[in-house]
Amino acid sequence: QLSVWSFHELMNSLAKVHGYTEMLEDIYQQIPDTTPQLKSDLRTIQEKLISNTSHMTGIINRIRSLRGKTKINIKEHNIRDVIKNIQDLTQQPPKSLNWTSLHIPSVHVQFDQIIFEQIWVHLWKLLGEWQSPGTLAQSMCYGKIDLSKSANNPKFKNNLSVFIWLEPNGTAKFDPTSLEYAKQTPQADLAYVFHFTSKIAKRISAEVECAKTPYGGVIFCITISCGDILSSVSETGNQIPQPL
């Protein structure tokens, strides 16, 4: 159950080590032959690095070969708790986001938590990739329930749509539910990642769509069947709806 975020970080770090190993080769070529001991020591370090990165690549390939082959474990979860847990583990969306500003209703859904984590992390990573460099942005999230719109399961008869986007500071606010959503991304450069994520979503009967925001960015919508909004009981005995 290696987190997808950790896996991405592992591969990025390994790629950097590969780069440093190649840099050592350039340094080796610059060292004069009059210092054979130094050249020998440098070559030893380089060979150790190559050996270790080769070993690490083997481990990563083993992890890759297991991905998608684990048994899907469909369970009932509170979507709010799941997303908070994923955010704490993966920092997607970034830690700078205050949890109270994640507007997600407290409802039960049925899905595999690991697959949902993959979808969540992939989409936030895509939003980060498409963000203009140097732009300060807020992570935005909004959940909307459409009552009695899902016919998959009598217990989960509603549809929950979770909208996520990065909003540059100072831009005018907009209503994410008013946009036209499509199954294809307007950003062609990373369309294959979006396509891959959409295929993963189908394994837990979820749907991923995207749209262009008024300021030219991208917004994603994850739709999944859900139950009714959960309520908690206060000390006075009154039912209190969980906040969005």
NORCOR-V884262 format. One record per residue. N is the residue number from 1. PHI is phi as a letter, one per 40 degrees, with the letter a starting at -180 (999 if undefined). D_LAST is the distance of its C-alpha to the last C-alpha in Angstrom with 1 decimal. Layout:
n:N phi:PHI d_last:D_LAST
n:N phi:PHI d_last:D_LAST
This chain:
n:1 phi:999 d_last:29.4
n:2 phi:c d_last:30.0
n:3 phi:c d_last:26.8
n:4 phi:c d_last:27.1
n:5 phi:c d_last:26.3
n:6 phi:c d_last:29.2
n:7 phi:c d_last:31.4
n:8 phi:c d_last:30.9
n:9 phi:c d_last:31.8
n:10 phi:c d_last:34.8
n:11 phi:c d_last:36.2
n:12 phi:c d_last:35.7
n:13 phi:c d_last:37.6
n:14 phi:c d_last:40.3
n:15 phi:c d_last:40.8
n:16 phi:c d_last:41.4
n:17 phi:c d_last:44.0
n:18 phi:d d_last:45.7
n:19 phi:c d_last:45.9
n:20 phi:c d_last:47.4
n:21 phi:c d_last:50.0
n:22 phi:c d_last:51.1
n:23 phi:c d_last:51.4
n:24 phi:c d_last:53.7
n:25 phi:c d_last:55.9
n:26 phi:c d_last:56.3
n:27 phi:c d_last:57.2
n:28 phi:d d_last:59.7
n:29 phi:c d_last:61.5
n:30 phi:c d_last:61.9
n:31 phi:c d_last:63.5
n:32 phi:c d_last:67.3
n:33 phi:c d_last:69.5
n:34 phi:c d_last:71.2
n:35 phi:b d_last:68.4
n:36 phi:c d_last:68.3
n:37 phi:c d_last:66.7
n:38 phi:c d_last:63.6
n:39 phi:c d_last:63.4
n:40 phi:c d_last:63.7
n:41 phi:c d_last:60.9
n:42 phi:c d_last:58.5
n:43 phi:c d_last:59.3
n:44 phi:c d_last:58.6
n:45 phi:c d_last:55.1
n:46 phi:c d_last:54.4
n:47 phi:c d_last:55.5
n:48 phi:c d_last:53.3
n:49 phi:c d_last:50.2
n:50 phi:c d_last:51.1
n:51 phi:c d_last:51.6
n:52 phi:c d_last:48.3
n:53 phi:c d_last:46.3
n:54 phi:c d_last:48.1
n:55 phi:c d_last:47.1
n:56 phi:c d_last:43.4
n:57 phi:c d_last:43.5
n:58 phi:c d_last:44.7
n:59 phi:c d_last:41.9
n:60 phi:c d_last:39.3
n:61 phi:c d_last:41.0
n:62 phi:c d_last:40.9
n:63 phi:c d_last:37.1
n:64 phi:d d_last:36.9
n:65 phi:c d_last:39.1
n:66 phi:c d_last:36.8
n:67 phi:c d_last:33.6
n:68 phi:g d_last:32.7
n:69 phi:b d_last:35.2
n:70 phi:c d_last:33.2
n:71 phi:c d_last:32.4
n:72 phi:c d_last:29.0
n:73 phi:b d_last:27.3
n:74 phi:c d_last:24.8
n:75 phi:b d_last:22.7
n:76 phi:c d_last:19.7
n:77 phi:b d_last:16.8
n:78 phi:c d_last:13.2
n:79 phi:d d_last:11.8
n:80 phi:c d_last:9.5
n:81 phi:c d_last:12.8
n:82 phi:c d_last:14.9
n:83 phi:c d_last:13.3
n:84 phi:c d_last:13.4
n:85 phi:c d_last:16.9
n:86 phi:c d_last:18.0
n:87 phi:c d_last:16.9
n:88 phi:c d_last:18.9
n:89 phi:c d_last:21.9
n:90 phi:b d_last:22.2
n:91 phi:f d_last:20.7
n:92 phi:b d_last:19.2
n:93 phi:c d_last:17.4
n:94 phi:d d_last:19.8
n:95 phi:d d_last:19.5
n:96 phi:c d_last:19.4
n:97 phi:c d_last:15.7
n:98 phi:c d_last:13.8
n:99 phi:d d_last:11.4
n:100 phi:c d_last:8.9
n:101 phi:c d_last:9.0
n:102 phi:c d_last:8.0
n:103 phi:c d_last:4.8
n:104 phi:b d_last:5.1
n:105 phi:c d_last:4.5
n:106 phi:c d_last:7.3
n:107 phi:b d_last:10.3
n:108 phi:c d_last:13.9
n:109 phi:b d_last:15.8
n:110 phi:b d_last:19.5
n:111 phi:a d_last:20.8
n:112 phi:c d_last:23.0
n:113 phi:c d_last:21.0
n:114 phi:c d_last:23.8
n:115 phi:c d_last:23.8
n:116 phi:c d_last:20.1
n:117 phi:c d_last:20.7
n:118 phi:d d_last:23.5
n:119 phi:c d_last:21.6
n:120 phi:d d_last:18.8
n:121 phi:c d_last:21.5
n:122 phi:d d_last:23.8
n:123 phi:c d_last:21.4
n:124 phi:c d_last:20.5
n:125 phi:c d_last:24.2
n:126 phi:c d_last:25.0
n:127 phi:d d_last:22.8
n:128 phi:c d_last:24.7
n:129 phi:c d_last:28.0
n:130 phi:c d_last:27.6
n:131 phi:c d_last:26.5
n:132 phi:c d_last:29.5
n:133 phi:d d_last:31.3
n:134 phi:g d_last:30.9
n:135 phi:c d_last:27.9
n:136 phi:c d_last:25.2
n:137 phi:b d_last:21.8
n:138 phi:b d_last:18.1
n:139 phi:c d_last:16.1
n:140 phi:b d_last:13.2
n:141 phi:a d_last:10.5
n:142 phi:a d_last:8.3
n:143 phi:b d_last:7.4
n:144 phi:b d_last:8.8
n:145 phi:b d_last:10.5
n:146 phi:b d_last:14.1
n:147 phi:c d_last:15.5
n:148 phi:f d_last:18.9
n:149 phi:b d_last:19.5
n:150 phi:b d_last:20.6
n:151 phi:b d_last:24.0
n:152 phi:c d_last:24.4
n:153 phi:a d_last:23.6
n:154 phi:d d_last:23.6
n:155 phi:c d_last:21.1
n:156 phi:b d_last:18.7
n:157 phi:c d_last:19.2
n:158 phi:b d_last:15.9
n:159 phi:b d_last:15.2
n:160 phi:b d_last:12.2
n:161 phi:b d_last:12.6
n:162 phi:b d_last:11.4
n:163 phi:c d_last:12.9
n:164 phi:b d_last:14.4
n:165 phi:a d_last:17.0
n:166 phi:b d_last:19.0
n:167 phi:b d_last:19.3
n:168 phi:d d_last:22.6
n:169 phi:d d_last:22.6
n:170 phi:g d_last:23.7
n:171 phi:c d_last:22.8
n:172 phi:c d_last:21.6
n:173 phi:c d_last:17.9
n:174 phi:a d_last:17.5
n:175 phi:c d_last:15.4
n:176 phi:c d_last:15.1
n:177 phi:c d_last:15.2
n:178 phi:c d_last:18.5
n:179 phi:c d_last:20.5
n:180 phi:c d_last:23.0
n:181 phi:b d_last:22.3
n:182 phi:b d_last:25.3
n:183 phi:c d_last:26.3
n:184 phi:b d_last:28.4
n:185 phi:c d_last:27.6
n:186 phi:c d_last:29.1
n:187 phi:c d_last:30.1
n:188 phi:c d_last:33.2
n:189 phi:c d_last:34.0
n:190 phi:b d_last:31.5
n:191 phi:c d_last:31.1
n:192 phi:c d_last:32.5
n:193 phi:c d_last:29.6
n:194 phi:c d_last:27.1
n:195 phi:c d_last:29.4
n:196 phi:c d_last:29.7
n:197 phi:c d_last:25.9
n:198 phi:c d_last:25.6
n:199 phi:c d_last:28.4
n:200 phi:c d_last:26.7
n:201 phi:d d_last:23.5
n:202 phi:c d_last:25.8
n:203 phi:c d_last:26.9
n:204 phi:b d_last:23.6
n:205 phi:f d_last:23.3
n:206 phi:b d_last:20.7
n:207 phi:b d_last:21.3
n:208 phi:b d_last:21.0
n:209 phi:b d_last:21.6
n:210 phi:a d_last:21.9
n:211 phi:a d_last:22.6
n:212 phi:c d_last:24.1
n:213 phi:c d_last:22.2
n:214 phi:d d_last:23.9
n:215 phi:c d_last:25.1
n:216 phi:g d_last:26.7
n:217 phi:c d_last:24.3
n:218 phi:b d_last:22.7
n:219 phi:b d_last:19.2
n:220 phi:b d_last:18.5
n:221 phi:b d_last:16.6
n:222 phi:b d_last:16.4
n:223 phi:b d_last:16.4
n:224 phi:a d_last:16.7
n:225 phi:c d_last:17.2
n:226 phi:a d_last:14.7
n:227 phi:c d_last:14.9
n:228 phi:c d_last:13.1
n:229 phi:c d_last:9.7
n:230 phi:c d_last:10.9
n:231 phi:b d_last:11.6
n:232 phi:b d_last:13.4
n:233 phi:b d_last:16.6
n:234 phi:c d_last:17.4
n:235 phi:c d_last:20.9
n:236 phi:c d_last:21.9
n:237 phi:g d_last:21.1
n:238 phi:c d_last:18.3
n:239 phi:c d_last:15.4
n:240 phi:b d_last:12.0
n:241 phi:c d_last:8.9
n:242 phi:c d_last:6.6
n:243 phi:c d_last:3.8
n:244 phi:c d_last:0.0
